[in-house]
Amino acid sequence: MKILLKNVLMISAYNAEPVKGNVIVENGKIAGINTCDCMEEGQFDEIEDLSGLLVIPGAMNTHTHVAMTLFRGFYDGLEMKRWLDSILRAETRLYDEAVYYASLVGTAEMVRHGCTAFVDMYFFEDAVARAVRDIGIRAYLTRGIVDVDGGLDKRIRENIDIFEQWHGYDGRIWVGFGPHAPYTCSMRCLEKVARIREELNTFVTIHLYETADERCKYRMEDLEKTGILENAILVHCVHPPENFTEVVGKHRILVSLNPASNMKLGNGIPPFMEYLEKGIPLSVGTDGAASNNSLNVWKELYLCALIAGDRVNPSELFAMLWEMPGKFFGKLGRLQEGYEADLVVINPEVPECVPLGSLRNNLVYSGIPGEVVYVMVKGEWIYREGHFTKIDMKGVLEEFEKHVERLRMH
C-alpha cells in the first residue's frame, strides 16, 4: 500500500521548523518526504490532499496504567498513601472483560489527543493487548510485578506468557517486564526480572523515587547491582538521591516524567532542569487516569514547560515527546524515510494554536495539539475525522459504563 499525503504543512522532527510538502507512506513506513509539486500521482494507491493541515510525528506516552480509566474520579483529593491503599483495594475486584473495555477507552483517549504509542504496566495485560490489537495503536506492555505478598513466580510466569503470545504482534505490540518499585519488589526479585529481561532481549519499566521517603528505602548502588537499570524506563524520579544522574548515566535508560500525577498526589515536582542539563534521556507519561485524571500526554509536556520557565525551548520539549522515546524503542518520532509511519494530522487553525507564525510554541504552551483530524499507526489510519476506523466507540462506551457500575457496586 503506497499512500501520498500531499500539500501538507509538516513538522518532521523535534528540531524542525514547519515546512510545506508531501509525505509518502509505503508498507507501514515513511518512504519519502519532499517539497516538490510535481509528484506522479498514478503510482499511489491512496492520495490524501491535506491542504491547510499540519502533519507531525505521533506522541508517545511512556508511562500509564491504561485500564485505570475504570477508577477515574473514584478517589480524588487523597494524599498518596490513602489514594494507593484505596486503589489497591479496588484493583482486587478487577476482571478480564472490564480491563479490555477500560483499555479501549484509555487508548481511544490517547489517540484523540495525537498519541500513537504508549507504555503500560498493569494486570490482565492479555486484555490490554487485545484492546491494542483491536484499536490499532502501538504499545509496549508489561505485567506489574510485586513480591511483598508472595506469588512472584506466578506473576513472572504470567509476564512471560504475555511475551510469548504478543511480543512483536503486527509489528505494533511489544512486551517487557514491569517490576512495580523497589519498595514492593525485593532485590532478589529485581535480579530475577533483570536476568529474564536480558535473556529475552526486551525492556523493563519501574517506578523510582516517586515519594520523598523512598530515599530511605533503597539505594541506587543496590539497584545497579541487580541489573534492573539496563534497557529500563525509569518512572517519576521526583526525589532522586544525589548520585542518581551519575548512576543512570552509565546505563541505557529513559526517564518518564509524570508531573500531573506527581502534583495531584502531593509528591512534588521532578527536577526536570537538572536532568535536562545533565543529558539524561527524558520523556513524558500521564500515569493512570485515576491519578491524573487525563491521558493527554501533551498536558504533561505543557507542565514541563511551566516547570522550566524560560530555561527551555520547544525543541527540547518536543524531543521528550518524539525523539527520546523514539530512539529508545527504535525508528519512531520523526517524519523521515525509513521511520515507522506513526503520524498525526491536525487542524492548526483553531483559537488555541494561532497565530500560525508561532505554531511550534503554541503547540507546546496550549497543552493540546490543535484539533486532531487523522491518526495513522504503522501506515494505517486508525482515526479519521472524529471516528475510529476499527472499533464502535459508542458501543465500547456503553459496555465500559456497565463494568464501572459493577465495580462500584462491590
Number of C-alpha atoms within 10 A of each C-alpha: 11 17 22 23 19 22 20 22 23 23 20 20 19 22 16 13 13 19 14 19 17 24 26 22 28 20 14 20 23 24 20 16 18 13 14 11 10 6 13 7 12 8 11 15 11 13 15 13 12 18 14 13 19 25 26 24 31 27 31 29 30 30 29 22 25 29 30 22 27 28 21 17 13 15 15 15 13 14 13 17 11 13 17 15 10 14 17 11 10 16 14 8 12 16 14 14 15 22 26 24 28 28 27 27 23 24 28 23 17 25 28 23 25 30 30 27 27 24 23 28 28 20 22 22 25 22 21 29 24 17 23 23 19 14 22 28 26 25 24 25 32 29 27 23 28 22 18 12 8 9 11 16 13 11 18 22 12 19 24 21 13 22 23 12 12 21 20 13 14 12 13 18 21 22 28 26 28 26 26 21 21 21 16 14 18 16 18 11 22 26 18 17 22 24 15 16 21 15 9 14 10 17 25 25 32 24 19 23 24 22 19 15 10 17 16 9 10 16 15 19 11 12 16 16 12 18 20 28 25 19 21 25 28 25 26 27 24 21 20 20 15 10 12 15 16 12 14 20 14 11 15 13 21 26 28 26 29 32 27 25 24 23 14 17 20 14 19 17 21 22 16 18 15 11 16 15 8 11 11 18 22 24 29 30 30 31 31 26 22 23 29 22 19 20 28 25 28 28 24 26 30 20 18 26 21 13 17 15 11 8 9 15 15 17 17 16 22 24 19 28 27 23 26 24 28 23 14 17 13 11 18 26 31 25 28 20 16 16 20 26 29 29 28 26 28 25 18 23 16 12 9 17 24 14 12 13 10 10 19 21 14 20 21 24 21 16 19 20 29 23 21 23 19 22 29 24 24 24 21 21 18 22 25 15 13 11 14 19 16 13 17 11 16 9 10 15 15 11 15 23 15 12 20 17 11 12 17 12 7 7
